[in-house]
Amino acid sequence: MFNRFAAALHHAVEALAPQQTLLEDFNFHWKSITHYFINNKDDKKPVQESNIPSHLENMLALLTQEENQMEDNQTGPCMEHLLQHKILETLHTLGKADCPPGMKQVVLIFFTNLIGKIKQPLLPHINVYKPVHGLLKVCGNVRAAPTEREEMQFLLLVCAKLRQDPYLVNFFLELPKPTLKSKEPVSLSSSSSGNQPEFSLVDSLLNLAQSPDTRIAVKACEGLMLVASLPEKLAAQCITEYTQFCTLLAERLCTLYNALPLSMDPVDVDSVEAKWGLDVYSDAEDQNMFPGKRQLISLLSWFDYCDQIAQNAHPIVAKALAMSMKERFLVPIIEPLILQTSEVGILTSTAHLVKFLQMTTSIDLLEVFVYFILGRGTEQEVPGMTDHKLRQRLIARCDHLSDEIIIMSLKLFETLLKKPHEHIINNLVLRNLQTRVYIDRTALPPPPADNEGARTDDNNVDDIGVNDENEVHTNQVNENQTVDIQQVENETVDDDHIENQADYSSLVENQADNSSHVENQADDNVHVENQADDNVENQEDDSSHVENQADDSSHVDNNTGDYPHVDNEDVHTHIVGNHGDEKQENEASNPTEQVIDRTEPFSNALLENIFTNGPDTLASEILETHENPEPSSPLFDLSPIHMPVSLLPTTVGSPTHSDISATPSASSVDSSDDGIGIHKVVNCFLTLMPEASKSSYLTGDVGYDMYLREAHRQFRECSVNCLPWEWPTYPTPLDKCPTDESFYEGTLVKMLYDKLTRMLDQTYEVNLQVTSVLSKITLFPHPLIHEYFLNPFLPVTPGCRTLNTVLQKVMIDLTMRMKAIPEFQSQVIQVRKQLMGMADERDDSLPHIDLLEGVIVLEEFCKELAAVAFVKFHAASGQTPH
């Protein structure tokens, strides 16, 4: 009854009394708070039982109302009163003492609302940032305190303000004060051990990041990320040198990793997807539960957080964090587990390392992983060199007795090759190719003596062709190996259409003679590497016939680069008409003329639009070009296996083959010639397989154009990653390369070649991983990689292996072994259908199952190489100078 009467009396007085100003109301509420502490002697009474929270709320409301009434960038009387009378200093003292009980929470709420709701900048004022800084120090001092939520909100607000105005962070750095004797400003490096700089904001956030409440811990990590990303160099140095930021993050990673079980299935490790944040995890809803999954998710989540910190933080902080992870986690924990002898431990630790690499996006953290695994070696390798123990051990394990360890080790290198770091490909491959000593210089034609008068008339062309052929063909061949040039041209017609799926069946029938020719050579123990030379020698008598035809045929226009127009009906008549009658008539009229029954599959429009329109139009352009062919230059109308050295196609982004030792300023190849060259390279890869071992066209999986889309996407991603490295367009000229050094392909490439040689005896999974690593290497847009791996016509020194020579050796082995297996092709088709899910489940008990599956992988690998070569050619054609 009395309270109602007092309230009514108060309202009556307010109605009769004159209205007070905002400043008077503000002073009234502040005096009410001070009178409470003067009159109240009970220190144990909670603050919630007093009027202090309501008075502070009214003061904040008055400050907000005053700011809304004032113009921009003007300070009202209430705010001036707050700053001049150091009200925030008093509140900070009360909150720090937490008197009365609960006062700390009330003060934190008031500070948070004041800084957050007032639009004008307050932190630069000395009477604001000093109490704010003092309040930062009391946050996080007590583990699991009842005020953790308010502390976290206050700290996050300060971090957000510093992110908006990074220069404000200097107000919260406690640097040692200069002495009286030294008037120079004190730097971080000159501070003594007893008087070190402090960064209270980071210290408080680190304390809260270890809170048992996961929500508080996540919010604290968000605040640490904001502070670490500030662009102020002084703050970054203070974080890395005078706080436990890097140490605590790396030690927590170690703690989480040690909590994992000693043995885990690599498939389970690879299946876990974890991102840092507050993710709700339920065992009941998990369909793929396995021992240690919860611990693995916690580990990967924290690793993802460290990776994000290293990616977004100041460069000083990122490098320091990456080095701390190497010194405290990789070297003392991961390296001993990788180098152990237990197969279970090797498999588990390697799977973890692969998962870490897959998740790494930070450049600094990736660099630490790369140098940790591969070392820093960049000089050319020699057999038996062990410059980095971990690297050599991991490569050696790719030839382990356990297939699981082989697959996981190969997967580690495949993951490395996907990462955007130049040292990876330099360390594994390129450092052994720089000297180009793998090229047989004796097999190269000599450069022309006078470049000014080169190719001025048709006689020069004939002379060059005759000289080149005379230089290459020095041995006499047997009569039974003679191949008619017209037959080669007829076979090339079908080679030109290998990209067209509709014509693939006819291609197989027409190529049967060619494959039987390869088989006969295998039976006679004739190496496939000499096939090109042997076949070209048989064509020596007909070379003048082709050259004279080049004289009388229409040549490429020098100004436009286009071929003269030929009516499509005439071309169609040459291809599908009465070949015998027309051939006799042409030979009777002009013995130097010859019917050209092949077409040019690549147009200039395709070269210009290949990357503009993407891979979808790539296949359609190929098919459309085959439907509307244009005549090609008869000078290049030779099968790739039977081409003379003078007509060998060039590597992508390099000068012509005849000018392989010349400088990049040498005359470039015409685009039409390049098109014919890449066409022969593609056909060379596609015709490596013996015809009786092919099975894709019988199951509807025809052509190599299905690989074009994926090859285009992967090459585009790889090219984007390699752009900052500024790789050369041309390889180093041969005259600048040493000649007295021996070639060694390197430890990794040697291991891959050895695995590829044993492809017919390895399991399906191992073969898939080997070919996957090789395809990743061939995708790199470096001229040496394309020259060494993707040029099947490259003359190599005796004893040197290339990808093409290794594949040819495998094909010889396959040709000999498939004869001992009855109904070999039908068995291959059956296994392919099982692998594609078109037949019954896979039956590993079939005889020769590894051989049959290896043949399938080998066929698909040749298609993939053809697609990679095709895509890389069109990418480089736009860079070739004209």
NORKASUL-V717718 format. One record per residue. N is the residue number from 1. SS is DSSP state (~ for helix, > for strand, _ for the rest). PSI is psi in whole degrees, 0 to 359 (999 if undefined). Layout:
n={N & N}
ss={SS & SS}
psi={PSI & PSI}
This chain:
n={1 & 2 & 3 & 4 & 5 & 6 & 7 & 8 & 9 & 10 & 11 & 12 & 13 & 14 & 15 & 16 & 17 & 18 & 19 & 20 & 21 & 22 & 23 & 24 & 25 & 26 & 27 & 28 & 29 & 30 & 31 & 32 & 33 & 34 & 35 & 36 & 37 & 38 & 39 & 40 & 41 & 42 & 43 & 44 & 45 & 46 & 47 & 48 & 49 & 50 & 51 & 52 & 53 & 54 & 55 & 56 & 57 & 58 & 59 & 60 & 61 & 62 & 63 & 64 & 65 & 66 & 67 & 68 & 69 & 70 & 71 & 72 & 73 & 74 & 75 & 76 & 77 & 78 & 79 & 80 & 81 & 82 & 83 & 84 & 85 & 86 & 87 & 88 & 89 & 90 & 91 & 92 & 93 & 94 & 95 & 96 & 97 & 98 & 99 & 100 & 101 & 102 & 103 & 104 & 105 & 106 & 107 & 108 & 109 & 110 & 111 & 112 & 113 & 114 & 115 & 116 & 117 & 118 & 119 & 120 & 121 & 122 & 123 & 124 & 125 & 126 & 127 & 128 & 129 & 130 & 131 & 132 & 133 & 134 & 135 & 136 & 137 & 138 & 139 & 140 & 141 & 142 & 143 & 144 & 145 & 146 & 147 & 148 & 149 & 150 & 151 & 152 & 153 & 154 & 155 & 156 & 157 & 158 & 159 & 160 & 161 & 162 & 163 & 164 & 165 & 166 & 167 & 168 & 169 & 170 & 171 & 172 & 173 & 174 & 175 & 176 & 177 & 178 & 179 & 180 & 181 & 182 & 183 & 184 & 185 & 186 & 187 & 188 & 189 & 190 & 191 & 192 & 193 & 194 & 195 & 196 & 197 & 198 & 199 & 200 & 201 & 202 & 203 & 204 & 205 & 206 & 207 & 208 & 209 & 210 & 211 & 212 & 213 & 214 & 215 & 216 & 217 & 218 & 219 & 220 & 221 & 222 & 223 & 224 & 225 & 226 & 227 & 228 & 229 & 230 & 231 & 232 & 233 & 234 & 235 & 236 & 237 & 238 & 239 & 240 & 241 & 242 & 243 & 244 & 245 & 246 & 247 & 248 & 249 & 250 & 251 & 252 & 253 & 254 & 255 & 256 & 257 & 258 & 259 & 260 & 261 & 262 & 263 & 264 & 265 & 266 & 267 & 268 & 269 & 270 & 271 & 272 & 273 & 274 & 275 & 276 & 277 & 278 & 279 & 280 & 281 & 282 & 283 & 284 & 285 & 286 & 287 & 288 & 289 & 290 & 291 & 292 & 293 & 294 & 295 & 296 & 297 & 298 & 299 & 300 & 301 & 302 & 303 & 304 & 305 & 306 & 307 & 308 & 309 & 310 & 311 & 312 & 313 & 314 & 315 & 316 & 317 & 318 & 319 & 320 & 321 & 322 & 323 & 324 & 325 & 326 & 327 & 328 & 329 & 330 & 331 & 332 & 333 & 334 & 335 & 336 & 337 & 338 & 339 & 340 & 341 & 342 & 343 & 344 & 345 & 346 & 347 & 348 & 349 & 350 & 351 & 352 & 353 & 354 & 355 & 356 & 357 & 358 & 359 & 360 & 361 & 362 & 363 & 364 & 365 & 366 & 367 & 368 & 369 & 370 & 371 & 372 & 373 & 374 & 375 & 376 & 377 & 378 & 379 & 380 & 381 & 382 & 383 & 384 & 385 & 386 & 387 & 388 & 389 & 390 & 391 & 392 & 393 & 394 & 395 & 396 & 397 & 398 & 399 & 400 & 401 & 402 & 403 & 404 & 405 & 406 & 407 & 408 & 409 & 410 & 411 & 412 & 413 & 414 & 415 & 416 & 417 & 418 & 419 & 420 & 421 & 422 & 423 & 424 & 425 & 426 & 427 & 428 & 429 & 430 & 431 & 432 & 433 & 434 & 435 & 436 & 437 & 438 & 439 & 440 & 441 & 442 & 443 & 444 & 445 & 446 & 447 & 448 & 449 & 450 & 451 & 452 & 453 & 454 & 455 & 456 & 457 & 458 & 459 & 460 & 461 & 462 & 463 & 464 & 465 & 466 & 467 & 468 & 469 & 470 & 471 & 472 & 473 & 474 & 475 & 476 & 477 & 478 & 479 & 480 & 481 & 482 & 483 & 484 & 485 & 486 & 487 & 488 & 489 & 490 & 491 & 492 & 493 & 494 & 495 & 496 & 497 & 498 & 499 & 500 & 501 & 502 & 503 & 504 & 505 & 506 & 507 & 508 & 509 & 510 & 511 & 512 & 513 & 514 & 515 & 516 & 517 & 518 & 519 & 520 & 521 & 522 & 523 & 524 & 525 & 526 & 527 & 528 & 529 & 530 & 531 & 532 & 533 & 534 & 535 & 536 & 537 & 538 & 539 & 540 & 541 & 542 & 543 & 544 & 545 & 546 & 547 & 548 & 549 & 550 & 551 & 552 & 553 & 554 & 555 & 556 & 557 & 558 & 559 & 560 & 561 & 562 & 563 & 564 & 565 & 566 & 567 & 568 & 569 & 570 & 571 & 572 & 573 & 574 & 575 & 576 & 577 & 578 & 579 & 580 & 581 & 582 & 583 & 584 & 585 & 586 & 587 & 588 & 589 & 590 & 591 & 592 & 593 & 594 & 595 & 596 & 597 & 598 & 599 & 600 & 601 & 602 & 603 & 604 & 605 & 606 & 607 & 608 & 609 & 610 & 611 & 612 & 613 & 614 & 615 & 616 & 617 & 618 & 619 & 620 & 621 & 622 & 623 & 624 & 625 & 626 & 627 & 628 & 629 & 630 & 631 & 632 & 633 & 634 & 635 & 636 & 637 & 638 & 639 & 640 & 641 & 642 & 643 & 644 & 645 & 646 & 647 & 648 & 649 & 650 & 651 & 652 & 653 & 654 & 655 & 656 & 657 & 658 & 659 & 660 & 661 & 662 & 663 & 664 & 665 & 666 & 667 & 668 & 669 & 670 & 671 & 672 & 673 & 674 & 675 & 676 & 677 & 678 & 679 & 680 & 681 & 682 & 683 & 684 & 685 & 686 & 687 & 688 & 689 & 690 & 691 & 692 & 693 & 694 & 695 & 696 & 697 & 698 & 699 & 700 & 701 & 702 & 703 & 704 & 705 & 706 & 707 & 708 & 709 & 710 & 711 & 712 & 713 & 714 & 715 & 716 & 717 & 718 & 719 & 720 & 721 & 722 & 723 & 724 & 725 & 726 & 727 & 728 & 729 & 730 & 731 & 732 & 733 & 734 & 735 & 736 & 737 & 738 & 739 & 740 & 741 & 742 & 743 & 744 & 745 & 746 & 747 & 748 & 749 & 750 & 751 & 752 & 753 & 754 & 755 & 756 & 757 & 758 & 759 & 760 & 761 & 762 & 763 & 764 & 765 & 766 & 767 & 768 & 769 & 770 & 771 & 772 & 773 & 774 & 775 & 776 & 777 & 778 & 779 & 780 & 781 & 782 & 783 & 784 & 785 & 786 & 787 & 788 & 789 & 790 & 791 & 792 & 793 & 794 & 795 & 796 & 797 & 798 & 799 & 800 & 801 & 802 & 803 & 804 & 805 & 806 & 807 & 808 & 809 & 810 & 811 & 812 & 813 & 814 & 815 & 816 & 817 & 818 & 819 & 820 & 821 & 822 & 823 & 824 & 825 & 826 & 827 & 828 & 829 & 830 & 831 & 832 & 833 & 834 & 835 & 836 & 837 & 838 & 839 & 840 & 841 & 842 & 843 & 844 & 845 & 846 & 847 & 848 & 849 & 850 & 851 & 852 & 853 & 854 & 855 & 856 & 857 & 858 & 859 & 860 & 861 & 862 & 863 & 864 & 865 & 866 & 867 & 868 & 869 & 870 & 871 & 872 & 873 & 874 & 875 & 876 & 877 & 878 & 879 & 880 & 881 & 882}
ss={_ & ~ & ~ & ~ & ~ & ~ & ~ & ~ & ~ & ~ & ~ & ~ & ~ & ~ & ~ & ~ & _ & _ & _ & _ & _ & ~ & ~ & ~ & ~ & ~ & ~ & ~ & ~ & ~ & ~ & ~ & ~ & ~ & ~ & ~ & ~ & ~ & ~ & _ & _ & _ & _ & _ & _ & _ & ~ & ~ & ~ & _ & _ & ~ & ~ & ~ & ~ & ~ & ~ & ~ & ~ & ~ & ~ & ~ & ~ & ~ & ~ & ~ & ~ & ~ & ~ & _ & _ & _ & _ & _ & _ & _ & ~ & ~ & ~ & ~ & ~ & ~ & ~ & ~ & _ & _ & ~ & ~ & ~ & ~ & ~ & ~ & ~ & ~ & ~ & ~ & ~ & _ & _ & _ & _ & _ & ~ & ~ & ~ & ~ & ~ & ~ & ~ & ~ & ~ & ~ & ~ & ~ & ~ & ~ & ~ & _ & _ & _ & _ & _ & _ & _ & _ & ~ & ~ & ~ & ~ & ~ & ~ & ~ & ~ & ~ & ~ & ~ & ~ & _ & _ & _ & _ & _ & _ & _ & _ & _ & _ & ~ & ~ & ~ & ~ & ~ & ~ & ~ & ~ & ~ & ~ & ~ & ~ & ~ & ~ & ~ & ~ & ~ & _ & ~ & ~ & ~ & ~ & ~ & ~ & ~ & > & > & _ & _ & _ & _ & _ & _ & _ & _ & _ & _ & _ & _ & _ & _ & _ & _ & _ & _ & _ & _ & _ & _ & _ & > & > & ~ & ~ & ~ & ~ & ~ & ~ & ~ & ~ & ~ & ~ & _ & _ & _ & _ & ~ & ~ & ~ & ~ & ~ & ~ & ~ & ~ & ~ & ~ & ~ & ~ & ~ & ~ & ~ & _ & _ & _ & _ & ~ & ~ & ~ & ~ & ~ & ~ & ~ & ~ & ~ & ~ & _ & _ & ~ & ~ & ~ & ~ & ~ & ~ & ~ & ~ & ~ & ~ & ~ & ~ & ~ & ~ & _ & _ & _ & _ & _ & _ & _ & ~ & ~ & ~ & ~ & ~ & ~ & _ & _ & _ & _ & _ & _ & _ & _ & _ & _ & _ & _ & _ & _ & _ & _ & _ & _ & _ & _ & _ & ~ & ~ & ~ & ~ & ~ & ~ & ~ & ~ & ~ & ~ & ~ & ~ & ~ & ~ & ~ & ~ & ~ & ~ & ~ & ~ & _ & _ & ~ & ~ & ~ & ~ & ~ & ~ & ~ & ~ & ~ & ~ & ~ & ~ & ~ & ~ & ~ & ~ & ~ & ~ & ~ & ~ & ~ & ~ & ~ & ~ & _ & _ & _ & _ & ~ & ~ & ~ & ~ & ~ & ~ & ~ & ~ & ~ & ~ & ~ & ~ & ~ & ~ & ~ & ~ & ~ & _ & _ & _ & ~ & ~ & ~ & ~ & ~ & ~ & ~ & ~ & ~ & ~ & ~ & ~ & _ & _ & _ & _ & _ & _ & _ & _ & _ & _ & _ & _ & _ & _ & ~ & ~ & ~ & ~ & ~ & ~ & ~ & ~ & ~ & ~ & ~ & _ & _ & _ & ~ & ~ & ~ & ~ & ~ & ~ & ~ & ~ & ~ & ~ & ~ & ~ & ~ & ~ & ~ & ~ & _ & _ & _ & ~ & ~ & ~ & ~ & ~ & ~ & ~ & _ & ~ & ~ & ~ & _ & _ & _ & _ & _ & _ & > & _ & ~ & ~ & ~ & _ & _ & _ & _ & _ & _ & _ & _ & _ & _ & _ & _ & _ & _ & ~ & ~ & ~ & ~ & ~ & ~ & ~ & ~ & ~ & ~ & ~ & ~ & ~ & ~ & ~ & _ & _ & _ & _ & _ & _ & ~ & ~ & ~ & _ & _ & _ & ~ & ~ & ~ & ~ & ~ & ~ & ~ & ~ & ~ & ~ & ~ & ~ & _ & _ & _ & _ & ~ & ~ & ~ & ~ & ~ & ~ & ~ & ~ & ~ & ~ & _ & ~ & ~ & ~ & ~ & ~ & ~ & ~ & ~ & ~ & ~ & ~ & ~ & _ & _ & _ & _ & ~ & ~ & ~ & ~ & ~ & ~ & ~ & ~ & ~ & ~ & ~ & _ & ~ & ~ & ~ & ~ & ~ & ~ & ~ & ~ & ~ & ~ & ~ & ~ & ~ & _ & _ & _ & _ & _ & _ & _ & _ & _ & _ & _ & _ & _ & _ & _ & ~ & ~ & ~ & ~ & ~ & ~ & ~ & ~ & ~ & _ & _ & ~ & ~ & ~ & ~ & ~ & ~ & ~ & ~ & ~ & ~ & ~ & _ & _ & _ & _ & _ & _ & _ & _ & _ & > & > & _ & _ & _ & ~ & ~ & ~ & ~ & ~ & ~ & _ & _ & _ & _ & _ & _ & ~ & ~ & ~ & ~ & ~ & ~ & ~ & ~ & ~ & ~ & ~ & ~ & _ & _ & > & > & _ & _ & ~ & ~ & ~ & _ & _ & _ & ~ & ~ & ~ & _ & _ & ~ & ~ & ~ & _ & _ & _ & _ & _ & _ & _ & _ & _ & ~ & ~ & ~ & _ & _ & _ & _ & _ & _ & _ & _ & _ & _ & _ & ~ & ~ & ~ & ~ & ~ & ~ & ~ & ~ & ~ & ~ & ~ & ~ & ~ & ~ & ~ & ~ & _ & _ & _ & _ & ~ & ~ & ~ & _ & _ & _ & _ & _ & _ & _ & _ & _ & _ & _ & ~ & ~ & ~ & ~ & ~ & ~ & ~ & ~ & ~ & ~ & ~ & ~ & ~ & ~ & ~ & ~ & ~ & ~ & ~ & ~ & ~ & _ & _ & _ & _ & _ & _ & _ & _ & ~ & ~ & ~ & _ & _ & _ & _ & _ & _ & _ & _ & _ & _ & ~ & ~ & ~ & ~ & ~ & ~ & ~ & ~ & ~ & ~ & ~ & _ & ~ & ~ & ~ & _ & _ & ~ & ~ & ~ & ~ & ~ & ~ & ~ & ~ & ~ & ~ & ~ & ~ & ~ & ~ & ~ & _ & _ & _ & _ & ~ & ~ & ~ & ~ & ~ & ~ & ~ & ~ & _ & _ & _ & _ & _ & > & _ & _ & _ & _ & _ & _ & ~ & ~ & ~ & ~ & ~ & ~ & ~ & ~ & ~ & ~ & ~ & ~ & ~ & ~ & ~ & ~ & _ & _ & _ & _ & _ & ~ & ~ & ~ & ~ & ~ & ~ & ~ & ~ & ~ & ~ & ~ & ~ & _ & _ & _ & _ & _ & _ & _ & _ & _ & _ & _ & _ & _ & ~ & ~ & ~ & ~ & ~ & ~ & ~ & ~ & ~ & ~ & ~ & ~ & ~ & ~ & ~ & ~ & ~ & ~ & ~ & ~ & ~ & ~ & ~ & ~ & ~ & ~ & ~ & ~ & ~ & _ & _ & _ & _ & _}
psi={319 & 321 & 322 & 320 & 320 & 321 & 319 & 321 & 321 & 318 & 324 & 321 & 320 & 327 & 325 & 328 & 155 & 151 & 133 & 158 & 169 & 324 & 321 & 319 & 321 & 316 & 324 & 314 & 323 & 321 & 327 & 323 & 316 & 323 & 329 & 316 & 334 & 318 & 333 & 124 & 355 & 105 & 346 & 358 & 126 & 149 & 337 & 341 & 1 & 179 & 8 & 313 & 321 & 323 & 319 & 322 & 320 & 320 & 317 & 322 & 322 & 319 & 320 & 318 & 320 & 320 & 326 & 331 & 338 & 162 & 170 & 143 & 30 & 142 & 128 & 173 & 325 & 317 & 321 & 321 & 320 & 320 & 321 & 323 & 9 & 46 & 324 & 327 & 318 & 315 & 323 & 320 & 318 & 320 & 322 & 321 & 345 & 48 & 122 & 170 & 131 & 357 & 328 & 317 & 318 & 318 & 319 & 319 & 318 & 315 & 318 & 313 & 323 & 311 & 328 & 325 & 330 & 126 & 326 & 146 & 123 & 330 & 328 & 342 & 136 & 328 & 4 & 308 & 335 & 308 & 327 & 317 & 319 & 325 & 332 & 326 & 333 & 357 & 136 & 7 & 331 & 126 & 133 & 41 & 155 & 346 & 17 & 321 & 314 & 322 & 317 & 319 & 319 & 315 & 319 & 323 & 318 & 319 & 319 & 321 & 321 & 327 & 326 & 317 & 86 & 334 & 339 & 342 & 336 & 337 & 340 & 10 & 120 & 94 & 149 & 137 & 142 & 146 & 170 & 328 & 327 & 118 & 358 & 146 & 143 & 129 & 170 & 323 & 336 & 0 & 142 & 166 & 331 & 344 & 75 & 154 & 156 & 148 & 85 & 327 & 315 & 320 & 317 & 320 & 323 & 323 & 317 & 335 & 342 & 16 & 143 & 340 & 113 & 329 & 319 & 318 & 319 & 317 & 322 & 321 & 325 & 318 & 321 & 323 & 321 & 317 & 321 & 337 & 4 & 140 & 359 & 122 & 321 & 320 & 320 & 318 & 321 & 322 & 315 & 330 & 332 & 17 & 169 & 25 & 300 & 322 & 313 & 322 & 318 & 321 & 326 & 326 & 320 & 317 & 316 & 324 & 322 & 342 & 353 & 153 & 156 & 336 & 129 & 146 & 128 & 328 & 320 & 320 & 317 & 335 & 345 & 129 & 117 & 133 & 147 & 140 & 185 & 83 & 131 & 123 & 129 & 126 & 328 & 326 & 351 & 123 & 345 & 63 & 137 & 157 & 130 & 7 & 319 & 317 & 323 & 322 & 318 & 319 & 311 & 327 & 317 & 323 & 321 & 324 & 316 & 322 & 320 & 322 & 312 & 332 & 324 & 348 & 172 & 144 & 325 & 316 & 319 & 315 & 320 & 319 & 318 & 318 & 324 & 322 & 325 & 315 & 330 & 343 & 306 & 308 & 310 & 339 & 305 & 315 & 313 & 326 & 325 & 323 & 1 & 169 & 346 & 126 & 322 & 316 & 321 & 314 & 316 & 312 & 322 & 321 & 321 & 318 & 320 & 319 & 319 & 317 & 319 & 326 & 346 & 126 & 342 & 137 & 318 & 318 & 323 & 320 & 322 & 316 & 318 & 311 & 331 & 322 & 316 & 342 & 186 & 13 & 134 & 354 & 162 & 138 & 155 & 151 & 134 & 2 & 133 & 73 & 338 & 119 & 315 & 320 & 312 & 322 & 320 & 321 & 321 & 328 & 348 & 351 & 37 & 165 & 331 & 125 & 327 & 318 & 322 & 311 & 317 & 323 & 318 & 324 & 327 & 315 & 327 & 318 & 321 & 316 & 342 & 346 & 145 & 72 & 125 & 329 & 336 & 304 & 330 & 317 & 322 & 326 & 302 & 329 & 343 & 354 & 352 & 325 & 342 & 32 & 357 & 348 & 132 & 102 & 337 & 339 & 355 & 142 & 147 & 147 & 151 & 143 & 322 & 110 & 339 & 323 & 13 & 137 & 37 & 336 & 178 & 334 & 325 & 320 & 316 & 318 & 316 & 316 & 318 & 318 & 318 & 317 & 322 & 328 & 326 & 315 & 100 & 346 & 147 & 141 & 165 & 156 & 331 & 354 & 6 & 133 & 126 & 136 & 332 & 323 & 321 & 320 & 321 & 323 & 326 & 334 & 316 & 330 & 323 & 336 & 23 & 339 & 338 & 118 & 328 & 330 & 9 & 324 & 315 & 328 & 317 & 318 & 316 & 336 & 1 & 320 & 321 & 319 & 321 & 326 & 319 & 322 & 318 & 323 & 324 & 321 & 326 & 7 & 37 & 124 & 144 & 337 & 330 & 1 & 318 & 316 & 319 & 318 & 324 & 326 & 326 & 341 & 7 & 323 & 335 & 2 & 321 & 331 & 318 & 321 & 320 & 325 & 322 & 328 & 319 & 344 & 170 & 133 & 168 & 135 & 130 & 334 & 316 & 335 & 13 & 153 & 151 & 150 & 134 & 131 & 136 & 330 & 323 & 316 & 317 & 323 & 320 & 327 & 311 & 0 & 198 & 94 & 323 & 314 & 314 & 323 & 318 & 318 & 316 & 319 & 327 & 323 & 317 & 107 & 343 & 353 & 150 & 142 & 129 & 106 & 46 & 161 & 159 & 116 & 348 & 126 & 164 & 328 & 324 & 322 & 325 & 329 & 10 & 318 & 350 & 314 & 352 & 183 & 341 & 319 & 353 & 307 & 321 & 323 & 322 & 311 & 321 & 324 & 324 & 328 & 328 & 73 & 159 & 146 & 146 & 169 & 127 & 346 & 332 & 20 & 66 & 148 & 146 & 329 & 332 & 17 & 139 & 160 & 327 & 341 & 13 & 143 & 155 & 161 & 159 & 129 & 25 & 164 & 179 & 162 & 325 & 338 & 33 & 334 & 2 & 173 & 164 & 345 & 358 & 164 & 132 & 165 & 142 & 147 & 325 & 323 & 319 & 321 & 317 & 321 & 311 & 330 & 320 & 324 & 315 & 314 & 327 & 316 & 323 & 337 & 11 & 322 & 137 & 143 & 325 & 348 & 353 & 144 & 350 & 322 & 340 & 345 & 11 & 358 & 81 & 162 & 172 & 358 & 345 & 341 & 349 & 319 & 312 & 321 & 321 & 315 & 313 & 320 & 324 & 316 & 317 & 321 & 322 & 319 & 330 & 352 & 317 & 348 & 346 & 56 & 152 & 157 & 329 & 151 & 166 & 132 & 146 & 330 & 347 & 1 & 148 & 154 & 350 & 9 & 149 & 151 & 135 & 121 & 347 & 159 & 315 & 312 & 323 & 317 & 319 & 319 & 319 & 318 & 322 & 325 & 325 & 25 & 328 & 353 & 2 & 166 & 163 & 316 & 320 & 317 & 319 & 319 & 323 & 311 & 330 & 318 & 317 & 319 & 325 & 324 & 316 & 342 & 342 & 132 & 54 & 135 & 326 & 323 & 317 & 323 & 316 & 323 & 328 & 7 & 98 & 348 & 12 & 124 & 121 & 153 & 153 & 134 & 346 & 140 & 140 & 173 & 323 & 318 & 324 & 317 & 321 & 322 & 320 & 321 & 323 & 315 & 318 & 318 & 324 & 322 & 330 & 341 & 336 & 355 & 118 & 143 & 51 & 313 & 323 & 324 & 321 & 318 & 319 & 316 & 321 & 317 & 323 & 318 & 329 & 357 & 16 & 355 & 197 & 173 & 157 & 132 & 105 & 353 & 357 & 143 & 145 & 35 & 321 & 321 & 315 & 316 & 325 & 324 & 319 & 314 & 322 & 319 & 317 & 328 & 321 & 320 & 318 & 318 & 321 & 318 & 319 & 316 & 320 & 312 & 318 & 326 & 313 & 331 & 321 & 339 & 331 & 346 & 346 & 127 & 146 & 999}
